[in-house]
Amino acid sequence: MSVYEKLKALNIELPAVAAPAAAYVMHAQTGNTVFISGHIAKKDGKVWVGKLGQNMETAEGKEAARLIAIDLMATLQDACGGDLTRVKRIVKLMSLVNSTPDYTEQHLVTNGASELIGEVFGEQGKHARSAFGVAQIPLGACVEIEMIAEIA
């Protein structure tokens, strides 16, 4: 099953690529490696504000990470000239989780993105990963994730 067939089966429609919110680009390429800038969680078109361990549960954070993965795939599609079949490998995700000092489930939050990417890309979606708890994320977002991919 192709990436697009998997997205359709999951009832996922990739959104338009967001514009940068500051002095950066949404993706940069060197050789066959594409670096996707950090994407923050959005809910109902607005920044999903929250802090894990304070006013958000792990399940909500995991859903936020899943939604970020959808936005990351849209940006990756843009980087691939509109063709996700050019993706050879999702190399790495780095996840920042806005959390209290005693919150320790950042890895479970990040699974929301990792699991979806694995489901959509199969073997090519198996990636290295880092998940960090941080004191704050721009605009108060609950999660921010960036991605590195190899393309053909």
Summary of the structure (lengths in Angstrom):
residues: 152
radius of gyration: 14.6
end to end distance: 18.8
largest distance: 42.7
contacts: 487
relative contact order: 0.25
helix: 36%
strand: 32%
